[in-house]
Amino acid sequence: MMSNEKINDTGILQVILQRLEEQRLPRMTDIKNNLDQGISLNEFDIEYLSEALHDARMLIPYLERHPEYEPLFAKVIHFYKLITDEALQTAKNEHPL
């Protein structure tokens, strides 16, 4: 990888990490806390999670070039999975077959 690409990746990863810390994790935590209280996802929560997962997919090329970030993002993806699993269970409890 050329030096300019590394510099560009570093800047992009710094922005992604800042966004994760300041926006994504607090919002995900709020959603998880609501689910823990039995509150279903609303359309804004669903749209937010969809957008966040789309953004996460866009990170794959960066993670391939910077595997040192993989453990962190694996934990974030696991957190998304916990949220979606709990949201599904909450929805099933509200609308049993």
C-alpha positions as CSV (number, residue, x, y, z in Angstrom):
1,M,0.0,0.0,0.0
2,M,1.3,3.4,-0.8
3,S,2.0,6.0,1.9
4,N,-0.8,8.3,0.7
5,E,-3.3,5.4,1.0
6,K,-2.1,4.7,4.6
7,I,-2.5,8.3,5.5
8,N,-6.0,8.4,3.9
9,D,-7.0,5.2,5.7
10,T,-5.8,6.5,9.0
11,G,-7.9,9.7,8.6
12,I,-10.9,7.7,7.6
13,L,-10.5,5.2,10.4
14,Q,-10.1,8.1,12.9
15,V,-13.4,9.6,11.7
16,I,-15.1,6.2,11.9
17,L,-13.9,5.6,15.4
18,Q,-15.0,9.0,16.5
19,R,-18.4,8.5,15.0
20,L,-18.6,5.1,16.7
21,E,-17.8,6.6,20.1
22,E,-19.9,9.7,19.9
23,Q,-22.9,8.6,17.8
24,R,-23.2,4.9,17.1
25,L,-22.5,3.3,20.5
26,P,-24.6,5.8,22.5
27,R,-27.6,5.3,20.2
28,M,-27.1,1.5,20.1
29,T,-27.0,1.5,23.9
30,D,-30.2,3.5,24.1
31,I,-31.9,1.1,21.7
32,K,-30.6,-1.9,23.8
33,N,-31.8,-0.3,27.0
34,N,-35.3,0.2,25.5
35,L,-35.4,-3.4,24.4
36,D,-34.3,-4.5,27.9
37,Q,-37.4,-2.6,29.2
38,G,-39.6,-4.4,26.7
39,I,-40.0,-1.5,24.4
40,S,-40.1,-2.5,20.7
41,L,-38.1,-0.9,18.0
42,N,-39.8,1.9,16.3
43,E,-39.4,2.8,12.6
44,F,-36.5,5.2,13.4
45,D,-34.7,2.5,15.4
46,I,-35.0,0.1,12.6
47,E,-33.8,2.6,10.0
48,Y,-30.9,3.6,12.2
49,L,-29.8,-0.1,12.7
50,S,-30.2,-0.7,8.9
51,E,-28.0,2.3,8.1
52,A,-25.5,1.4,10.8
53,L,-25.1,-2.2,9.4
54,H,-24.8,-0.8,5.8
55,D,-22.0,1.5,7.1
56,A,-20.3,-1.4,8.8
57,R,-20.3,-3.4,5.5
58,M,-18.5,-0.4,3.9
59,L,-15.7,-0.8,6.4
60,I,-14.7,-4.3,5.2
61,P,-12.0,-3.0,2.8
62,Y,-10.4,-0.9,5.6
63,L,-10.5,-3.8,8.0
64,E,-8.8,-6.0,5.4
65,R,-6.0,-3.5,5.2
66,H,-5.9,-2.8,9.0
67,P,-6.6,-6.1,10.7
68,E,-5.7,-4.5,14.1
69,Y,-9.2,-3.0,14.1
70,E,-11.0,-6.3,13.5
71,P,-11.5,-7.2,17.2
72,L,-13.1,-3.9,18.0
73,F,-15.5,-4.0,15.0
74,A,-16.2,-7.7,15.7
75,K,-17.5,-6.6,19.2
76,V,-19.6,-3.9,17.7
77,I,-21.1,-6.3,15.2
78,H,-21.8,-8.7,18.0
79,F,-23.6,-5.9,19.9
80,Y,-25.7,-5.2,16.8
81,K,-26.6,-8.9,16.8
82,L,-27.6,-8.9,20.4
83,I,-29.9,-5.9,19.7
84,T,-31.5,-7.4,16.7
85,D,-32.0,-10.8,18.4
86,E,-33.6,-9.1,21.4
87,A,-35.8,-6.9,19.1
88,L,-37.0,-10.0,17.3
89,Q,-37.8,-11.7,20.6
90,T,-39.7,-8.6,21.8
91,A,-41.7,-8.5,18.6
92,K,-42.5,-12.2,18.9
93,N,-43.7,-11.7,22.5
94,E,-45.9,-8.8,21.4
95,H,-47.4,-10.6,18.4
96,P,-47.3,-14.4,19.1
97,L,-48.5,-16.6,16.3
